[in-house]
């Protein structure tokens, strides 16, 4: 029965650590860019867009499509960064569990 008690303690510790990591991820702010930094977006870990900065040189009525494409690229960039950071942090949590190769959290 001692073994089961140890497993339950480990599960509780992992659950607490995962909650801590989730809160940290939700509160972080990440910047994504495109056009060599001409368009910058800031998003939090909940994927809520917080701010957009657009270089004034891009404000040309005849090139609206270019600006739209750069905004989309910056948002995609920040989403990729958030996902990479989340996977990295969750990967460090699962590293101590001895999961079989290829198996990742969450299941």
SULTAJO-V906393 format. One record per backbone hydrogen bond with DSSP energy under -1.0 kcal/mol. NH is the residue of the N-H (numbers start at 1). CO is the residue of the C=O. If there is no record, write none. Layout:
nh->{NH NH}
co->{CO CO}
This chain:
nh->{5 6 7 8 9 10 11 12 13 14 15 16 17 18 19 20 21 22 23 24 25 26 27 30 32 34 39 40 41 42 43 44 45 47 50 51 53 55 58 59 60 63 67 68 69 70 71 72 73 74 75 76 77 78 79 80 81 82 83 84 85 86 87 88 89 90 91 92 93 94 95 97 103}
co->{1 2 3 4 5 6 7 8 9 10 11 12 13 14 15 16 17 18 19 20 21 22 23 43 41 39 34 53 32 51 30 48 28 44 42 42 40 38 55 56 58 60 63 64 65 66 67 68 69 70 71 72 73 74 75 76 77 78 79 80 81 82 83 84 85 86 87 88 89 90 91 94 100}
